[in-house]
Amino acid sequence: MRYRIAVDIGGTFVDSILFDMETGGIRIAKASTTPDEPARGVMEALRRLGADLSNTDLFIHGTTLGLNAVIERRGVETGIITNEGFRDIFEIGRGDVPAHSMYDYAYQRPAPLVPRRHRLGVPGRLNAQGEEVVALDEAAVVEAAGALAGDGVRSVAVSFLHSYRNPAHEARAADVIRKHFPHLAVSTSSGITREYREYERTATAVVDAYINPIFGNYVDRLDSALRDAGFGGRFLIMRSAGGAMSAEAAKAAPIYTVLSGPAGGVIGASYLARMLGKTRLLTLDYGGTSLDTSVIEDFEPLVMHEARLEQLPAQIPIFDIRCIGAGGGSIAWVSEGLLQVGPHSAGATPGPIAYGRGGVEPTTTDAALILGFLDPEAFLGGALRLDADAARAGMEAKVASLMGADVLAAAAGLFDVLIARTAGAIREITVERGKDPRDFSMLAFGGAGPMIAPLIAREVENFELIVPATPAVFSAWGMLMSDLVTDAAQTDIRLLDAEAMDLVGTQFEGLVEEARSALVAQGAPLKSQEVIRLLECRYVGQEHVLAIPLADGPIDAEAVRAIFAQTHKDRYGHAPKDPVQIVTLRVRAYSRLPKPEIAQPEPATGPVEAALLGHRDAFCFARRGLCSFDVYDRARLAPGHGFAGPAIIEEGTCTTVVHSDQRVTVDAHGNLIITRSAE
């Protein structure tokens, strides 16, 4: 088949990209997100793409549908079945106060996702070694599930003590529930994670159960719509830690997909970093509702194994992405005379005031229009005409009048606040970890990324900012660079010594077999698979761990100890002589998928003036005032072209704004390279 398609659902737009494997050509299209029926927005984007689904062999999808359901608390009614006497583990949690509220004496915990009446205990117990102490009472499981079903529960999380060592009780309970109540969705903690910490495992199972029916229904509807439109290829969904999984595997454990949309951008950034030879890269993904930023070092993004989803822990592999509510649709508001931006967003419905769809709150997009960055007649390639007068009126009524400022100053102030918030997020993942953001190149993408990122580069004094080809759909482009991936892990705390190595080797064999089988079940032949082994260790008495990569073959205790000591010294500046403890064994298995070959554009043959569309007055942040900007058509820019700001570069779905103290060059791959220059 000829085509491959990737689609990313954002808070405001659905981004789609089609790759033609015969010609190497790319087509892109955007459609409005349809929160009431997400599959409808996807199919509209495909219609605008002009996709021949009958001639498409791969459809890769990224969505934050599950994450949004958790954040907005619109998942299904969920219950918990756990050990008798432990029904309150989920509510007690760690008993701590979130860091951002540690000095708030009036802090109140949000209501638990699962109310107490829906948390039930049943007899049955394993000890810390996974040995059965009390047999599981299957009749009690049926009774508990029946009580939950009778109270309107649609999904059940099963979490028993020490099931990470022995999942037998959880697996049996799930079988019993499915047999007697087939309409109930069931998530078991050990089916998602085989790691210790009962609260974290329980919370992980709860989040999975909470979104399971919603995600499953969505995938089924989208799959049906795709098949009706002639699609007969493979349907894959992005994972939060990169890579893809089959739609069926995603339905079985949707928690793995909660950040699948932003993950596509990180994968694309990693691929681009290798292509350009950039060992250190900061990503800035500005969409309609949020900014996602991450760090890539030595061409690889950082993967964590626990995330926070609306104050709930989730024991899943996930990219270390910092997200703040700051995007094109972020709403500006005034509190006690101070301008605030986000985290609330106008979203796709009603959207910014300028869209003319009923929005009344001024947003980043409205401010950009007021500042002259956007052409009201050319937004989204002319598909949507923006109402500049309405945007100014809204900014005056909701912001400028309350601040005692004119509309232009209010719009510039909105960007100032946005820049400060973004710079704070960047410092969290760089400065607070001993890294200097000036040592990194920056990569800007997302619909609003190239417009805002040049200001961020000025703020954090980055020397180089990269705007890739098709930045508005870069996350979808990154999905085309994905492989089929699965993870397996097992906690087994023991001292690192020669005696432990045989057992650890046997456990790794089991994990490798488990991961390989999972890929085979998703259609990946064994011969296409690669496996990476990691051993998480710590010094005795420590809480946190460091991951040590292992080569194939037998595991030598002294070699692991030496690598761990050096890693600890590199990270923390010292390496004690204390005994080392093994905590968790991890395996990641890949099945490499063919990657699109990216065609390199022809070098420029004429002057850059041939790409000049005209001039427009806009706000230059280097001069803090209006001035004339040159306006260029990106489609006419070619490798070798270069020019100084102030300039605006338009490409239909995205606008890049370069200020007077910056300069642009086009590299050999067609990327825009923005650097600092003396005005």
C-alpha positions in Angstrom: 0.0 0.0 0.0 1.1 3.5 -0.8 0.3 5.7 2.2 0.9 6.1 5.9 -1.2 8.4 8.1 -0.7 9.8 11.6 -3.3 11.9 13.5 -2.9 13.8 16.7 -5.9 15.2 18.6 -5.2 18.4 20.5 -7.4 20.6 22.7 -8.3 22.9 19.7 -7.3 21.1 16.5 -6.9 17.6 15.0 -3.6 17.5 13.2 -3.2 14.9 10.4 -0.3 14.1 8.1 -0.1 11.7 5.1 3.2 10.3 3.8 3.3 9.0 0.3 5.9 6.2 0.2 6.1 6.2 -3.6 7.0 9.9 -4.0 8.2 10.9 -0.6 5.6 13.6 -0.5 3.8 14.9 2.5 0.3 16.3 2.9 -1.1 17.9 6.0 -4.5 19.0 7.2 -6.2 20.4 10.3 -9.7 20.2 11.6 -11.4 21.4 14.7 -11.4 19.1 17.7 -14.9 17.7 18.4 -15.0 17.1 22.2 -18.5 15.7 22.1 -17.5 13.0 19.6 -13.7 12.9 19.0 -13.9 10.4 16.2 -15.9 12.9 14.1 -13.0 15.4 14.2 -10.5 12.7 13.2 -12.6 11.7 10.2 -13.0 15.3 9.2 -9.3 15.9 9.3 -8.8 12.8 7.1 -11.4 14.1 4.7 -9.6 17.4 4.4 -6.3 15.5 3.9 -7.8 13.8 0.9 -6.6 10.5 2.2 -7.2 7.3 0.2 -7.7 5.0 3.2 -8.1 1.9 1.0 -4.5 2.4 -0.1 -3.1 3.1 3.4 -1.3 0.4 5.3 -0.6 2.2 8.6 -2.7 4.6 10.7 -1.0 5.9 13.9 -3.0 7.9 16.4 -2.2 10.0 19.4 -4.7 11.4 21.8 -5.0 12.8 25.4 -8.6 11.6 25.6 -7.8 9.5 28.8 -5.8 12.3 30.4 -8.5 14.9 29.8 -11.1 12.5 31.3 -9.1 12.3 34.5 -8.3 16.1 34.6 -11.9 17.0 34.0 -13.3 14.2 36.1 -15.6 12.8 33.5 -14.6 9.2 33.6 -17.0 6.4 34.4 -18.3 5.4 37.8 -15.5 3.2 39.2 -15.2 0.8 42.1 -12.3 -0.9 43.9 -12.0 -4.5 45.1 -9.1 -5.0 47.4 -8.0 -7.0 50.5 -10.4 -7.0 53.5 -9.4 -4.2 55.9 -7.5 -2.2 53.2 -10.3 -0.4 51.4 -9.0 3.1 52.5 -5.5 2.7 51.1 -6.6 4.7 48.0 -7.9 7.6 50.0 -5.1 7.7 52.6 -2.5 7.7 49.9 0.9 9.0 51.2 -0.8 11.4 53.6 1.3 14.3 52.2 0.4 17.8 50.9 1.3 18.6 47.3 4.5 20.7 47.1 2.6 23.7 45.5 0.3 23.8 48.5 2.7 23.0 51.4 2.2 26.5 52.9 -1.6 26.6 52.4 -3.1 25.9 55.8 -6.6 25.9 54.2 -5.6 23.2 51.7 -8.3 20.6 51.2 -7.7 17.4 49.3 -10.0 16.9 46.3 -12.6 14.3 46.7 -11.2 10.8 45.8 -11.9 9.5 42.4 -13.6 6.5 44.0 -16.0 7.2 46.9 -15.7 5.0 50.0 -19.0 3.2 49.3 -17.5 1.9 46.1 -14.3 0.6 47.8 -14.9 -3.0 49.0 -12.6 -5.5 50.7 -12.7 -9.3 50.3 -10.9 -12.1 52.2 -7.7 -13.4 50.7 -4.1 -12.6 51.4 -0.5 -13.0 50.0 2.6 -12.3 52.1 5.5 -10.2 51.0 7.1 -13.1 49.1 3.9 -13.7 47.1 3.0 -16.8 49.0 -0.7 -17.5 49.8 -1.6 -17.0 53.5 -5.4 -16.8 53.1 -7.2 -18.2 50.0 -9.1 -15.8 47.9 -12.9 -15.9 48.8 -14.4 -16.0 45.3 -17.9 -15.9 46.6 -17.0 -12.6 48.3 -15.6 -11.3 45.1 -18.9 -12.0 43.3 -20.9 -10.4 46.1 -18.7 -7.3 46.1 -18.8 -6.9 42.3 -22.6 -7.4 42.4 -22.9 -4.6 45.0 -20.8 -2.3 42.9 -22.7 -3.1 39.7 -26.0 -2.6 41.5 -24.8 0.9 42.5 -24.1 2.0 39.0 -20.4 1.2 38.8 -19.2 0.5 35.2 -15.6 -0.3 35.8 -13.7 -2.1 38.6 -10.1 -1.8 39.7 -8.7 -4.9 41.4 -5.7 -4.3 43.6 -4.4 -6.8 46.2 -1.4 -6.6 48.5 1.8 -8.0 47.1 0.3 -8.9 43.8 3.4 -7.5 42.1 5.1 -10.7 43.4 2.3 -13.0 42.6 -0.7 -11.9 40.4 -2.7 -15.1 40.9 -5.3 -13.6 43.2 -5.9 -10.6 41.1 -6.1 -12.6 37.9 -8.6 -15.0 39.4 -10.7 -12.2 40.8 -10.8 -10.6 37.4 -11.9 -13.8 35.8 -14.7 -14.2 38.3 -16.0 -10.7 37.8 -15.9 -11.0 34.0 -17.8 -14.3 34.2 -20.6 -13.1 36.4 -20.7 -9.4 35.3 -19.6 -9.3 31.7 -20.8 -5.7 31.3 -18.2 -4.5 33.9 -14.7 -3.3 32.7 -12.0 -4.8 34.9 -8.4 -3.4 35.5 -5.9 -5.3 37.7 -2.9 -3.6 39.1 -0.6 -6.5 38.3 -1.9 -6.4 34.7 -0.4 -2.9 34.3 2.5 -2.8 36.7 4.5 -5.5 38.6 6.2 -2.9 40.9 5.9 -2.5 44.6 4.1 0.3 46.6 0.4 -0.6 47.2 -1.0 2.9 47.0 0.7 3.7 43.7 -0.3 0.3 42.2 -3.9 0.9 43.3 -4.0 4.4 41.9 -2.7 3.2 38.6 -5.4 0.5 38.4 -8.0 3.0 39.3 -7.0 5.5 36.6 -7.0 2.7 34.1 -10.4 1.6 35.1 -11.8 5.1 35.2 -11.0 5.8 31.6 -11.3 2.2 30.2 -14.8 2.2 28.9 -14.5 5.7 27.5 -11.3 5.0 25.7 -12.5 1.6 24.4 -15.7 3.1 23.0 -13.8 5.8 21.3 -11.3 3.4 19.7 -14.1 1.1 18.6 -16.0 4.0 17.0 -12.9 5.3 15.2 -11.9 1.8 14.0 -15.4 1.3 12.7 -15.4 4.7 10.9 -12.0 3.9 9.4 -13.1 0.5 8.2 -16.3 1.9 6.7 -14.1 4.4 4.8 -12.1 1.5 3.3 -9.1 1.3 5.7 -7.7 -2.2 5.9 -4.3 -1.7 7.4 -2.8 -1.6 10.9 -4.3 0.7 13.5 -1.7 1.7 16.1 -1.9 4.1 19.1 1.0 6.0 20.5 2.3 5.2 24.0 3.2 7.8 26.6 6.8 6.7 26.7 7.2 6.6 22.9 6.6 3.8 20.5 3.3 2.5 19.4 0.9 -0.3 20.4 -1.9 -2.0 18.6 -5.4 -0.5 19.2 -6.5 -3.7 20.9 -3.5 -3.6 23.3 -4.3 0.1 24.0 -8.0 -0.8 24.8 -6.8 -3.4 27.3 -4.6 -0.9 29.2 -5.5 2.7 28.1 -3.5 4.3 30.9 -0.4 3.7 28.7 -1.8 6.3 26.2 -2.5 9.2 28.5 0.2 11.4 27.0 0.3 9.7 23.6 -0.2 13.0 21.7 2.8 14.9 23.2 4.9 11.7 23.0 4.7 11.9 19.2 6.4 15.3 19.3 9.2 14.0 21.6 9.8 11.0 19.2 9.9 13.4 16.3 12.3 15.7 18.1 14.6 12.7 19.0 14.6 11.6 15.3 15.3 15.2 14.1 18.1 15.6 16.7 19.9 12.6 15.2 19.4 13.9 11.7 20.9 17.3 12.6 23.5 16.0 15.0 22.1 18.0 18.0 23.0 16.1 21.2 21.1 18.5 23.4 17.7 19.7 22.5 14.8 21.4 24.4 11.4 20.9 22.9 8.6 23.5 23.0 5.3 22.1 21.9 2.7 24.9 22.0 -0.8 23.8 21.1 -4.2 25.3 21.6 -4.5 24.5 25.3 -1.0 23.7 26.7 2.7 23.9 26.4 4.7 20.7 26.6 8.4 20.9 27.1 11.0 18.1 27.4 14.8 17.5 27.4 16.7 15.4 24.9 20.3 14.5 25.6 22.5 12.3 23.5 19.5 12.0 21.1 17.3 10.3 23.7 14.4 11.7 25.7 14.3 11.0 29.4 11.8 8.2 30.4 10.3 8.1 33.9 8.4 5.2 35.4 5.9 7.1 37.5 3.8 10.0 36.4 1.4 12.4 38.2 -2.1 12.5 36.7 -4.2 15.1 38.5 -2.4 14.5 41.8 -2.7 10.7 41.3 0.4 8.6 40.8 0.6 6.2 37.8 3.3 3.5 37.6 3.8 3.6 33.8 6.7 4.4 31.6 6.3 8.0 30.4 8.4 10.7 28.9 9.5 13.4 31.3 7.3 16.1 29.8 6.5 19.3 31.8 3.1 20.6 30.9 1.6 24.0 31.7 -1.8 25.5 30.7 -0.4 27.9 28.2 -1.3 27.8 24.5 -3.1 29.5 21.6 -6.4 29.2 23.4 -5.3 30.1 26.9 -7.6 32.7 28.4 -6.3 36.0 29.8 -7.9 37.3 33.0 -7.2 39.9 35.7 -7.0 39.2 39.4 -6.4 42.0 41.9 -4.9 44.1 39.1 -2.5 41.4 37.9 -2.7 39.8 34.5 -3.0 36.1 34.5 -2.9 33.7 31.5 -4.4 30.1 31.7 -4.6 27.4 32.7 -8.2 27.6 31.4 -8.5 27.4 27.6 -11.2 28.4 25.2 -10.5 25.1 23.5 -12.1 24.2 20.1 -15.6 25.3 21.3 -16.2 28.2 21.5 -12.5 29.0 20.8 -10.9 32.4 20.8 -13.1 35.5 20.3 -11.5 36.1 16.9 -12.9 32.7 15.6 -16.4 34.2 15.7 -17.9 31.0 17.3 -19.3 32.6 20.5 -16.1 33.0 22.5 -16.1 36.0 24.8 -12.8 35.5 26.7 -9.6 37.0 25.2 -6.9 34.4 24.5 -3.4 34.2 23.2 -4.6 33.9 19.7 -6.6 37.1 20.1 -3.5 38.9 21.5 -1.4 37.6 18.6 -4.0 39.1 16.1 -3.9 42.4 17.9 -0.1 42.5 17.9 -0.1 42.0 14.1 1.4 38.5 14.2 -1.5 36.9 12.4 -3.1 37.8 9.1 -6.9 37.6 9.6 -7.4 36.7 6.0 -4.8 33.9 5.9 -5.3 32.0 9.1 -5.2 28.2 8.5 -4.5 28.9 4.9 -7.6 31.1 4.6 -9.9 28.4 5.9 -10.9 30.5 8.9 -11.3 34.3 8.8 -10.4 36.0 12.1 -12.4 38.9 13.5 -9.8 41.5 14.6 -12.3 44.1 15.8 -14.0 41.5 18.0 -10.6 40.5 19.5 -9.8 44.1 20.3 -13.1 44.7 21.9 -12.8 41.6 24.0 -9.3 42.5 25.1 -10.4 46.0 26.0 -13.4 44.8 28.1 -11.9 41.9 29.9 -8.2 42.9 30.3 -7.1 46.4 29.2 -9.8 48.4 31.0 -9.2 46.5 34.3 -5.5 47.2 34.1 -5.7 50.8 33.0 -3.8 50.0 29.8 -4.4 50.3 26.1 -5.3 47.2 24.1 -1.9 46.9 22.5 -0.1 47.0 25.9 -2.5 44.5 27.3 -1.9 42.1 24.4 1.9 42.4 24.8 1.5 41.9 28.5 -0.3 38.6 27.9 2.7 37.4 25.9 5.0 38.6 28.7 3.2 36.5 31.3 3.2 33.5 28.9 7.0 33.9 28.4 7.6 34.0 32.1 5.6 30.9 32.8 7.3 29.0 30.0 10.7 30.0 31.1 9.8 28.7 34.6 8.9 25.3 33.2 12.1 25.2 31.2 14.2 26.0 34.3 12.5 23.1 36.2 13.9 20.5 33.8 17.2 22.2 33.2 18.6 24.6 35.9 17.0 22.6 38.8 18.8 19.5 37.5 22.2 21.2 37.1 21.8 21.8 33.3 22.3 25.2 31.6 19.5 25.9 29.1 21.9 28.0 27.1 23.8 24.7 26.3 20.7 23.4 24.4 19.3 24.1 21.0 15.5 24.7 21.1 12.9 23.1 18.8 9.6 24.9 18.4 6.5 23.2 17.0 2.8 23.0 17.5 0.4 25.5 16.1 1.6 28.4 18.3 5.2 27.2 18.9 7.0 29.1 16.1 5.1 32.3 17.0 6.0 32.2 20.8 9.3 30.3 20.9 11.5 33.1 19.5 10.5 35.1 22.6 11.4 32.2 24.9 14.8 31.9 23.2 15.4 35.6 23.9 14.3 35.1 27.6 16.5 32.1 28.4 19.3 33.3 26.1 19.4 30.3 23.8 21.7 30.7 20.9 19.8 28.6 18.4 16.1 27.9 17.8 14.9 25.4 15.2 11.5 25.5 13.5 11.1 22.2 11.6 9.1 21.6 8.4 5.4 21.3 9.0 5.7 22.5 12.7 1.9 22.6 13.2 1.6 18.9 12.7 5.1 17.9 14.0 3.7 15.6 16.7 1.8 13.7 14.1 5.0 13.6 11.9 6.9 12.2 14.9 4.4 9.4 15.1 5.4 8.2 11.7 8.9 7.7 13.1 7.7 5.4 15.9 8.3 1.7 16.4 6.2 -1.0 18.0 7.2 -1.0 21.7 6.3 -2.8 24.9 7.6 -2.7 28.5 7.8 -5.3 31.3 9.1 -4.8 34.8 9.4 -6.7 38.1 10.3 -5.5 41.6 12.5 -7.8 43.5 14.5 -6.1 46.3 17.7 -7.9 47.2 21.4 -7.2 47.7 23.6 -6.9 44.6 26.0 -9.8 45.0 27.2 -12.8 43.0 24.6 -15.1 44.6 21.7 -12.9 43.3 22.9 -12.8 39.7 21.6 -16.3 38.7 18.2 -15.5 40.0 18.2 -12.0 38.4 19.3 -13.6 35.1 16.4 -16.1 35.3 13.9 -13.3 36.0 15.2 -11.3 33.1 14.6 -14.3 30.8 11.0 -14.4 32.0 10.5 -10.6 31.4 12.1 -10.8 28.0 9.8 -13.7 27.0 6.8 -11.7 28.3 7.8 -8.6 26.3 8.5 -10.6 23.1 5.2 -12.4 23.4 3.4 -9.1 23.8 4.9 -7.9 20.6 4.1 -11.1 18.7 0.5 -10.7 19.8 0.5 -7.3 18.2 1.8 -8.6 14.9 5.5 -8.2 15.3 7.6 -11.3 14.3 10.4 -12.3 16.6 13.1 -11.7 14.1 12.2 -8.0 13.9 12.6 -7.5 17.7 15.2 -5.8 19.8 15.4 -5.9 23.6 16.9 -3.5 26.2 17.5 -4.6 29.8 17.8 -2.2 32.7 18.6 -2.9 36.4 17.4 -0.3 38.9 19.7 -0.1 41.9 20.3 2.1 45.0 22.5 2.1 48.0 21.0 0.4 51.1 19.0 3.0 53.0 18.3 5.2 49.9 14.8 5.8 48.6 15.4 6.6 44.9 17.0 4.4 42.3 19.3 4.8 39.2 18.8 2.6 36.1 21.8 0.7 34.8 21.8 -0.6 31.3 22.9 -4.2 30.9 24.5 -5.8 27.9 23.3 -9.1 26.6 24.6 -12.2 28.3 25.4 -13.2 31.9 25.3 -10.4 34.5 28.4 -9.7 36.5 27.8 -8.3 40.0 31.0 -6.4 40.2 30.6 -4.8 36.8 27.1 -3.7 37.7 28.4 -2.3 41.0 31.1 -0.3 39.2 28.7 1.1 36.6 26.2 2.1 39.4 28.9 3.8 41.4 30.1 5.8 38.4 26.5 6.7 37.5 25.8 7.8 41.1 29.0 9.9 41.1 28.2 11.5 37.8 24.7 12.4 39.0 25.3 13.4 42.7 29.1 14.0 42.9 30.0 11.1 45.2 29.9 7.3 45.3 29.7 5.7 48.9 31.2 2.3 49.7 27.8 1.2 51.1 26.2 -2.1 49.9 24.1 -1.8 46.7 20.5 -3.0 46.5 18.7 -4.3 43.4 15.1 -2.9 43.3 13.5 -3.4 39.9 14.3 -5.3 36.7 13.1 -3.6 33.5 12.8 -4.7 29.9 11.8 -2.7 26.8 11.3 -4.5 23.6 11.1 -2.9 20.1 9.9 -4.1 16.8 11.3 -1.6 14.3 8.9 -0.2 11.7 10.1 1.1 8.4 10.6 4.9 8.6 9.7 7.4 5.9 12.7 8.7 3.9 12.7 12.4 4.3 13.4 14.1 1.0 16.0 16.9 1.2 14.8 20.1 -0.5 16.7 21.7 -3.4 19.1 24.5 -2.5 18.0 28.1 -3.2 18.6 29.2 -6.8 17.3 32.8 -6.5 17.3 35.7 -4.0 15.3 35.5 -0.8 13.3 38.5 -2.0 11.4 36.1 -4.2 9.7 34.7 -1.1 8.7 38.2 0.2 4.9 38.6 0.3 4.9 42.2 1.6 5.1 44.1 4.9 2.9 44.3 8.0 3.0 46.4 11.1 3.5 44.2 14.2 4.8 44.5 17.7 8.5 43.9 18.1 9.4 42.7 21.6 13.1 43.8 21.1 11.9 47.4 20.4 8.8 47.2 22.6 6.7 48.8 19.9 5.1 48.5 16.5 7.3 48.5 13.5 7.2 47.2 9.9 7.8 43.4 9.6 8.8 41.7 6.3 6.4 38.9 5.5 7.7 35.8 3.8 6.1 32.7 2.3 7.8 29.7 3.8 7.0 27.6 0.8 9.3 29.8 -1.3 12.2 29.7 1.2 15.0 27.2 0.4 18.3 26.0 1.8 20.8 28.8 1.7 18.3 31.7 2.2 18.7 34.0 5.1 17.5 37.3 6.4 17.3 39.5 9.5 14.3 40.3 11.6 11.9 41.8 12.2 10.1 39.2 10.0 7.0 37.1 9.8 7.1 33.7 8.0 3.7 32.3 7.0 2.9 28.7 6.0 -0.8 28.4 6.2 -1.2 26.3 9.3 1.6 28.1 11.3 3.3 31.5 11.7 6.9 32.2 12.7 7.6 35.6 14.2 11.2 36.8 14.3 12.1 40.0 16.2 14.6 42.7 15.3 17.4 41.2 17.3 17.2 37.8 15.6 18.2 36.3 12.3 16.9 33.4 10.2 18.7 31.0 7.9 17.3 27.9 6.1 19.4 24.8 6.6 20.0 21.9 4.2 16.9 20.1 5.5 14.6 23.1 5.1 14.4 23.9 8.8 14.4 27.5 9.9 17.3 28.3 12.2 16.7 31.4 14.3 19.7 32.9 16.1 20.5 36.1 18.0 22.0 39.0 16.1 23.0 42.6 17.0 20.2 44.9 15.9 
